[in-house]
Amino acid sequence: MESLQDFGVLDNIKDTLYLFFGMALGYAFWEFCERYAREQILYVNPILFVIMLVWGASGFFFLPYSQDLIIQLLCYAIPDWDIPLSMGRQSDLFQHRSWLFSSILIPLILLGIAILSAVFRLRLVLSSLRNIAIGLLVGISAHLLGDLLLQWIPIGDTDIKIYELDSLHSRVWLFLNLVFGLVLPFSVIRIQKIR
């Protein structure tokens, strides 16, 4: 088992599972929107949705590895950004499974900026940031679902404890973020004004 871990095989298997969870949940989410928000879903860019979905769920782990931090952030799923950001740092915020990255807070900030851009009538910014946030919310939800499901399979990192929280509170944190990560983008799509 150690030899497989040395070559990163287990990490690739885990990342592929996260990608699978992302694509499956993204498909189910899109179909749900097609059924219950048929006209509004037309205003979501499907290509941008899929790109952000993959980045939120698994990252672009299939890209060649680089020491460049920007490339590393692309290769890692957003909930795992604390891994490249923690290298060489001793900070509570950058410990693996930090509350900031194992949550939907980053796409919520983007959604807040999109709402502010609507106030200032910046339609292009509103549309792009809203689409980015929607894809990231669903992708991060898929990653958190993977965290909850893969903890029972002994591959790679199986501890889902959020840094400084106990196991029960960590599961509640992940579950709430997972649910809100699906409910919020659907709500945003549903209240979309039809032009």
C-alpha positions, 0 to 999 in steps of 0.5 A: 500500500505504501508503494502505491502511495509513493507514486500518488496512485491513491491520490489519483484514484481519490481525485478521480472519485471526486471528479466523478462525484462532481460530474454526477452531482452537477448533472443531477443539479442541472437536470433539476434546474431544467425541470423546475427553472427551465427558462432561468437555467438558460441564462447560466453558461453551461461551459463556465458551469462545468469548468467551475464545477470541476475546479470546486469538486476535484481541481484540475489534478490532471494538469502537469505538476508545477512549483508555481502556486497559481498552477497548484491552486488550479490543480487542487479542488478549492476545499483542498487549497489549504494544502498548497497554501500551508506549505512552509506556513504555521497558521490555523487558517491554512491547516488541512480541513480549515473551516474557510476552505472546507465550506462554501464561503469563497463562492458566497463572497463571489456571489456577494460581489455579483449582487453588488455589481447588479446594484451598480448595473454591471451586467457582464460582471454580474452574469460572469461572477454569478455563473462562476459562483453557481458552478463552484457552489455545486462543485464544492458541495460534490467535494464535501459529499466525497469527503463524507462518503470517502471517509469510510474507504481506507484510501488517502486522507480519511479524517474529515475533522475540520481543524479545531472541531470535533468529529461530530461538529465537523460532519455537521459543518460539512453537511450544512455546507453541502446542502446550502451549496446546492440550495443557494445556487438553485435559489439564485437561478430560480429568482433570475429575472427573465429578460 
